[in-house]
């Protein structure tokens, strides 16, 4: 019986070691190749053939995305990420210029998947490069979106200020000014 306990204990240690190695690989891989991004797109009311498609309350859509990009030869590493996390999709970016291979992206956009899977993983196993600062800003923005702060003029401006400092961007005062000056104030329901 003690042999069985020892074998079980060894199996558990082996599983923990494999998980630790896999976790370290993922953190390092995302540190080098991953991106946490927040984008803002103008989305006002638009006239379509049969109806008017309502835009967003503020006139802008806030878009959140975690992605990792690789060439086609390394697509299997993205599939491994997708299998590990159990969320997200793979997309191909076909290239017909002077590049030798197509690009593949592992992408997670669904807010619930970000909040329940991706963000907790990187909070438990922090990135080790300056990309961790982008991750922390990303978390702040996704939490603000989850709290519906992006539906107010003040909230979307705050998100934009954070987003313009991510991923080696220089702060863009012009985007903030456009949002401040051209974002409609929501109508008060009464």
Phi, psi and omega in degrees: 000321180294330176297321179295318178296317180296319179296318179296319179296318179295320178298317179297318178297318179297317179297317179296320179296315179298318178297318180296317178297315180298316180299315178298320178298315181297313179301314180295319180297313180292323175305320183273325190238353185271168178210132173250118185225150174235125179236155179232127182237142176289127180220082179266177176300139181230139178274124174252179184303315188247357183197172171258122179274119183291135176275192180277156183308316182273350185089001182225145174254136175257130188237126180245143183204135168250129181215155174224131185244140177213158172289164184303325181296337181252018181304325182300330178292327176288322176297323178296318175299313181300317178294321180296310183281330180074015178220168176089176182222161174255137179232145177257141173243096184290135182238130182238016178271216184275009178279151186273344182212158176287158175259146175240145178233132168266124188229134172237119181240335184295125185305316181297320179294323177294313184289327186261339185238298188292307183299312179301323179300310183283346170284324178282329181232082188297146172295153187251356179252186178297347177298337178297327177296319176296320178300315181297321176293321177300314179301315180302314181293316180296320177296321177296320178295318178298327177277003179068022177296333182290351180273358176247154179301313180298318182294315182293327177293319178296317177298317180298320178298320178291313184299326182286353178256003183268156172055049176061022177275150171273144179306134182252096181299331182296319178296316180298317180296318178298314180297317182293318186273337188237007177273120180293147175280133181300144176289139178275123179280135183213000000 
